[in-house]
Amino acid sequence: MYDTLGTESQIFFHAMYHHYSAPSGFDFDTLNTDYPFETDTQLETYNAPERANQLLDWITHQAEHYLPQSHMIIPFGDDFHYQDAHKYFVQLDNMIDYWNDNMVESTNIQLQYSTPSMYIDAIAAEDIVWPTNDHDLMPYADNDASFWTGYFSSRANDKKYMRDASHTLQSSNKLFSLTSIDELTTDAEIAEIINAKDAMMDVVGIVQHHDAITGTAKQHVADNYV
């Protein structure tokens, strides 16, 4: 494809350093037992300076595995995380606030909440010559004996279900919109429409999971998706 479309066919690819998991020791989810980032000096569990230095070690080590750049993304969370989102974000707030108040001058590093698009925009603005590859990345293997070659062909019926469901969702949304703006439509009918739309969006969204529509889930999970 690159031979005919040139740079139009290029995709910016970013390899995660530590899965899409939080740095080791900084998983603040209820599923984990990592120590909190405690910034209250009146508590015996106050550990902000120690924890900040641990995070600095992680950031420094991760940076060694990327091209020299002014921005670096560090994910927090993982599968099934943020089950107590308030607890998690309180810890992140503590960590970010303490760092930016106490560590910026000595490290020249600032922490902030970000998004993938913000990160891509930031590094795209830098004068970096990125390495390029033009070879086929498939089949993908996440270890020596596990090849994910069924993305585009396995569980074909499931893929057809998804295509039909997406078509139904988009078409019904247009009908819902037309009905909702009709002055003869009652509030009860609008509530019924919203419930139906939300239910369909929920189903379509779930089945777009990377182990659902791809067909890589185990059989009992695939049965549940169907």
For each residue, the residues with C-beta under 8 A, 3 or more apart:
1: 4 5 9
2: 5 6 9 10 134
3:
4: 1 9
5: 1 2 8 9
6: 2 9
7: 10
8: 5
9: 1 2 4 5 6
10: 2 7 132
11:
12: 120 130
13:
14: 73 120
15:
16: 19 20 75
17: 62 65 66 74
18: 21 22 23 24 62 75
19: 16 78
20: 16 75 77 78
21: 18 27 75 77 78
22: 18 26 27 28 74 75 76 77 78
23: 18 26 55 58 62 74 76
24: 18 58
25: 34 35 54 58
26: 22 23 34 37 51 54 55 58 76 95
27: 21 22 31 32 34 76 78 81
28: 22 32 34 36 37 76 87 88 91 92
29: 32 77 78 81 82 83 84 87 88
30: 83 84 87
31: 27 80 81 83
32: 27 28 29
33:
34: 25 26 27 28
35: 25 38 47 51
36: 28 45 47 91 94
37: 26 28 47 48 51 91 94 95 98
38: 35 43 45 46 47 48 51 94
39: 46 48 94 97 98
40: 43 46
41: 46
42: 46
43: 38 40 46
44:
45: 36 38
46: 38 39 40 41 42 43
47: 35 36 37 38 50 51
48: 37 38 39 51 52 94 98 102
49: 52 53 102
50: 47 53 54
51: 26 35 37 38 47 48 54 55 95
52: 48 49 55 56 95 98 99 102 103
53: 49 50 56 57
54: 25 26 50 51 57 58
55: 23 26 51 52 58 59 95 99
56: 52 53 59 60 103 107 109
57: 53 54 60 61
58: 23 24 25 26 54 55 61 62 74
59: 55 56 62 63 72 74 109
60: 56 57 63 64
61: 57 58 64 65
62: 17 18 23 58 59 65 66 72 74
63: 59 60 66 72
64: 60 61
65: 17 61 62
66: 17 62 63 69 72
67: 128 130
68: 128
69: 66 72 123 126 128
70: 122 123 126
71: 119 122 123 126
72: 59 62 63 66 69
73: 14 114 116 119
74: 17 22 23 58 59 62
75: 16 18 20 21 22
76: 22 23 26 27 28 88 92
77: 20 21 22 29 81 82 88
78: 19 20 21 22 27 29 81
79:
80: 31 83
81: 27 29 31 77 78 88
82: 29 77 85 88
83: 29 30 31 80
84: 29 30 87 88
85: 82 88 89
86: 89 90
87: 28 29 30 84 90 91
88: 28 29 76 77 81 82 84 85 91 92
89: 85 86 92 93
90: 86 87 93 94
91: 28 36 37 87 88 94 95
92: 28 76 88 89 95 96 113
93: 89 90 96 97
94: 36 37 38 39 48 90 91 97 98
95: 26 37 51 52 55 91 92 98 99 111
96: 92 93 99 100 111 112 113
97: 39 93 94 100 101
98: 37 39 48 52 94 95 101 102 103
99: 52 55 95 96 102 103 104 109 110 111
100: 96 97 103 104 110 111
101: 97 98 104
102: 48 49 52 98 99
103: 52 56 98 99 100 106 107 109
104: 99 100 101 107 108 109 110
105: 108
106: 103
107: 56 103 104
108: 104 105
109: 56 59 99 103 104
110: 99 100 104
111: 95 96 99 100
112: 96
113: 92 96
114: 73 118 119
115: 118 119
116: 73 119 120
117: 120 121
118: 114 115 121 122
119: 71 73 114 115 116 122 123
120: 12 14 116 117 123 124
121: 117 118 124 125
122: 70 71 118 119 125 126
123: 69 70 71 119 120 126 128
124: 120 121
125: 121 122
126: 69 70 71 122 123
127:
128: 67 68 69 123
129:
130: 12 67
131:
132: 10
133: 137
134: 2
135:
136:
137: 133 140
138: 149 151
139: 147 148 149
140: 137 147 148 149
141: 144 145 146 147 148
142: 146 148
143: 146
144: 141
145: 141
146: 141 142 143
147: 139 140 141
148: 139 140 141 142 151 214 216
149: 138 139 140
150: 153 154 155 214 215 216
151: 138 148 154 214 215 216
152:
153: 150 156 215
154: 150 151 214 215 216
155: 150 158 159 215 222
156: 153 159 160
157: 160 161
158: 155 161 162 207 212 213 215 222 225 226
159: 155 156 162 163 213 215
160: 156 157 163 164
161: 157 158 164 165 207 226
162: 158 159 165 166 204 207 208 212 213
163: 159 160 166 167
164: 160 161 167 168
165: 161 162 168 169 200 203 204 207
166: 162 163 169 170 204
167: 163 164 170 171
168: 164 165 171 172 200
169: 165 166 172 173 200 201 204
170: 166 167 173 174
171: 167 168 174 175
172: 168 169 175 176 196 197 200
173: 169 170 176 177 197
174: 170 171 177 178
175: 171 172 178 179
176: 172 173 179 180 193 196 197
177: 173 174 180 181
178: 174 175 181 182
179: 175 176 182 185 189 193
180: 176 177 185 190 193
181: 177 178 185
182: 178 179 185
183:
184:
185: 179 180 181 182 189 190
186: 189 190
187: 190 191
188: 191 192
189: 179 185 186 192 193
190: 180 185 186 187 193 194
191: 187 188 194 195
192: 188 189 195 196
193: 176 179 180 189 190 196 197
194: 190 191 197 198
195: 191 192 198 199
196: 172 176 192 193 199 200
197: 172 173 176 193 194 200 201
198: 194 195 201 202
199: 195 196 202 203
200: 165 168 169 172 196 197 203 204
201: 169 197 198 204 205
202: 198 199 205 206
203: 165 199 200 206 207
204: 162 165 166 169 200 201 207 208
205: 201 202 208
206: 202 203 209 212 225
207: 158 161 162 165 203 204 212 213 225
208: 162 204 205 212 213
209: 206 212 213 225
210: 213 214 216
211: 214 216 217 221
212: 158 162 206 207 208 209 217 222 225
213: 158 159 162 207 208 209 210
214: 148 150 151 154 210 211
215: 150 151 153 154 155 158 159 222
216: 148 150 151 154 210 211
217: 211 212 221 222 225
218: 221 222
219: 222 223
220: 223 224
221: 211 217 218 224 225
222: 155 158 212 215 217 218 219 225 226
223: 219 220 226
224: 220 221
225: 158 206 207 209 212 217 221 222
226: 158 161 222 223
